[in-house]
Amino acid sequence: IYTFWEYSGSIRSVALSPITPSTSKHGRILATGNFDHTVKLWHLETRELIDTLTGHSGAVSAIAFSPLSSTQGKILASAGADGLIKIWDWERRNLLQTFSGDLGSISAIAFSPDGQLLASGSSDKTIKLWHLTTGERIAIFRGHAGAVTSVIISPDGETLISGSAD
């Protein structure tokens, strides 16, 4: 069990980096989405804070690393109460792009296995599918009667599954 006592704020979401050639020499990275509007990057083994990514204007309630198959796990997506999805190159600590268009707080995000698509679930009861390279919203799925709280894309990329407060 790891305890990150250096941070006393409220953590809303967590994600663990895949093992890649670039992370194997530094160890795995734990990303936390925080109530204070930040994303914090931690060395998993040393428990040290590496950096803090800023740019959200609300709590960060969803976070995910890209799969190894696409970007070698170097891309991190964060989303939250501000209705924005931010795409980061976490190794270089720079913001690559911001997706907007959600009418509510985003509580869930998931990459497709090939890393080309990102699904988001939000309080507006919808699931949106985004093209990662262009930032284009390519689909909106409706049908839930409550806020969408979780999303996942199957390993074959053929099925999108969502959970909701309904």
C-alpha positions in Angstrom: 0.0 0.0 0.0 1.3 3.4 -1.0 0.5 6.5 1.0 1.1 9.9 -0.6 1.3 12.0 2.5 2.8 14.9 0.7 -0.7 15.8 -0.6 -3.5 16.5 1.8 -6.1 17.6 -0.7 -9.1 15.7 -2.1 -8.3 13.3 -4.9 -11.2 12.6 -7.3 -9.6 10.2 -9.8 -6.4 8.1 -10.3 -4.6 6.5 -13.2 -1.5 4.4 -13.5 0.9 4.8 -16.5 1.7 1.8 -18.6 5.2 0.5 -18.5 7.1 1.9 -21.5 10.7 2.1 -22.5 10.8 5.7 -21.3 9.1 5.0 -18.0 10.9 1.8 -17.2 14.1 3.8 -16.3 12.1 6.3 -14.2 9.4 3.9 -12.9 5.7 4.0 -13.3 3.8 7.2 -12.9 0.6 7.7 -10.9 -1.6 10.6 -12.0 -4.2 12.0 -9.7 -7.1 14.3 -10.6 -7.8 16.6 -7.8 -10.5 18.8 -6.3 -8.1 21.8 -6.4 -8.4 21.8 -10.3 -5.0 20.2 -10.8 -3.5 17.0 -12.1 -0.5 15.7 -10.1 2.1 13.3 -11.4 3.8 11.1 -8.8 6.7 8.6 -9.0 5.0 5.4 -7.9 8.1 3.8 -6.3 9.5 6.9 -4.6 6.1 8.5 -3.8 7.6 11.8 -4.8 5.6 14.5 -6.5 7.0 15.0 -10.0 4.9 17.9 -11.3 1.5 19.6 -11.2 -0.4 20.2 -14.4 -2.8 23.2 -14.2 -5.4 24.5 -16.6 -8.8 23.2 -15.4 -11.2 25.6 -13.8 -13.0 22.9 -11.8 -12.3 19.7 -10.0 -10.6 17.0 -12.1 -12.8 14.0 -11.8 -11.6 11.8 -14.6 -8.1 10.9 -15.8 -6.7 8.2 -18.2 -3.3 7.3 -19.8 -3.3 6.4 -23.5 -2.6 2.8 -24.3 0.8 1.6 -25.3 -0.3 0.6 -28.8 -0.8 4.2 -29.9 1.5 6.8 -28.2 3.7 4.6 -26.0 1.6 5.8 -23.1 2.8 9.3 -23.3 -0.6 10.9 -23.5 -2.7 11.7 -20.5 -6.3 12.9 -20.7 -8.0 14.8 -17.9 -11.6 16.0 -17.5 -13.8 17.4 -14.9 -16.3 19.8 -13.5 -15.4 22.5 -16.0 -16.8 20.4 -18.9 -13.4 20.3 -20.6 -11.1 17.5 -21.7 -7.4 18.3 -21.7 -4.9 16.2 -23.6 -1.4 16.3 -22.2 2.1 15.1 -23.2 2.8 14.1 -19.6 6.5 13.5 -20.1 7.1 17.0 -21.5 4.4 18.5 -19.2 2.7 20.4 -21.9 -0.9 20.7 -22.9 -1.5 19.5 -26.5 -5.2 20.3 -26.9 -8.5 21.0 -25.2 -11.8 19.5 -26.2 -14.9 21.4 -25.3 -18.6 20.9 -25.9 -19.8 19.1 -22.9 -22.8 20.7 -21.3 -22.1 19.2 -17.9 -19.4 18.0 -15.6 -17.4 15.1 -17.0 -17.0 12.2 -14.7 -15.5 9.5 -16.9 -13.1 9.1 -19.8 -11.6 6.1 -21.6 -9.3 5.7 -24.5 -10.0 3.2 -27.3 -7.4 0.4 -27.6 -5.7 2.0 -30.6 -5.6 5.4 -28.8 -7.4 7.2 -31.6 -10.7 7.8 -29.8 -11.6 9.0 -26.4 -15.1 8.5 -24.8 -16.4 10.9 -22.2 -19.4 10.5 -19.9 -21.0 13.5 -18.2 -23.7 14.9 -16.0 -25.7 15.9 -19.1 -26.6 12.2 -19.4 -24.6 11.7 -22.6 -21.6 9.8 -23.8 -19.4 11.6 -26.4 -16.8 10.1 -28.6 -13.9 12.3 -29.6 -11.2 11.8 -32.3 -8.0 12.3 -30.4 -5.9 13.8 -33.3 -8.4 16.3 -34.6 -10.3 17.0 -31.4 -13.6 16.5 -33.3 -16.6 15.2 -31.5 -17.7 12.3 -33.8 -20.7 10.9 -31.9 -23.1 11.6 -29.1 -24.9 8.7 -27.4 -28.1 9.4 -25.4 -30.3 7.1 -23.4 -29.3 7.4 -19.8 -31.8 9.0 -17.4 -29.0 10.1 -15.0 -25.5 11.4 -15.1 -23.0 9.1 -16.8 -20.5 8.0 -14.2 -18.3 5.5 -16.0 -17.3 4.5 -19.5 -15.0 1.9 -21.0 -14.2 0.7 -24.5 -13.7 -3.0 -25.1 -10.2 -4.4 -25.9 -11.3 -5.0 -29.5 -12.6 -1.4 -29.8 -16.0 -2.6 -30.9 -18.1 -2.0 -27.8 -18.6 1.1 -25.6 -20.1 0.4 -22.2 -21.3 3.0 -19.8 -22.6 3.2 -16.3 -25.0 5.9 -14.9 -26.7 7.3 -11.9 -29.9 6.0 -13.4 
